[in-house]
Amino acid sequence: AEEIEWWDYEDADEWSDALAGDIGFIIESAIDARGGAVIALAGGKTPAPIYEKLASAKLDWKRVTIVPTDDRIVPLGDPLSNVTALGKVFIPKGARVVPLVSEKAEDYKAVGRAADARLADHHWPLDLVLLGMGADGHTASIFPGPDLDEALNGPKERRALGVMPDPLPPEAPVARVTLSSAAIANAKSLMIAISGAEKRKVLEQAIKQGASSSYPIGRVLAETELPVDIHWLEG
Ligand code: 6PG
């Protein structure tokens, strides 16, 4: 990444207000510029308050398409499903929420290929990717494991792929579909929302290590030429 800027917050409300405001501005700018916005939003627990606030922004939501940055291969409606959580917040506003996972299948690579094909129907590059990060330095579902290299160094035109994390993360021990590193690195804007001292240490380390980082997020950030805004909430 060209330049990485940290925005530090002590207050959770200020943090989620700032992020919802920034994301709303990017959506509005894309709608003004080309009549629509396609954004990828992180799953997990951290960003939920941001999405609640974003949903109350006065935006032309029917021109907005939302994609999860990654999802767990579970049925729609499963509490682990990121697209289900995003749909609950944004579909009532008139936004279109595109699932990466449309069926629970044993063959996670096939589910990933179907997601890649589905994303080909949508405007590209993404106008925004909002990333989270796990304490192990994964981002989206770019995890250590047999598919890490494919997620990081696969064909540039590949938008999404199936991933089997190894070790399986305890909070969601299932196969995943994720945006590729290339899809993230080639977006038009990139933001990270994290909280807590632990994650800050990992992200600072990952940035310092760069392309050779053992943390997947370090390698994703080394690949992008975008400036990256990191919004950190003190835990
Ligand atoms: C997911 C997310 C993932 C998330 C991290 C952090 O599907 O879990 O997309 O990349 O950002 O796992 O999750 P928390 O915010 O819940 O700690």
Residues whose N, C-alpha, C, O or C-beta is under 5 A from the ligand:
A	BS01	6PG	A42 G43 G44 K45 T46 P47 D70 G132 M133 G134 H138 T139 A140 S141
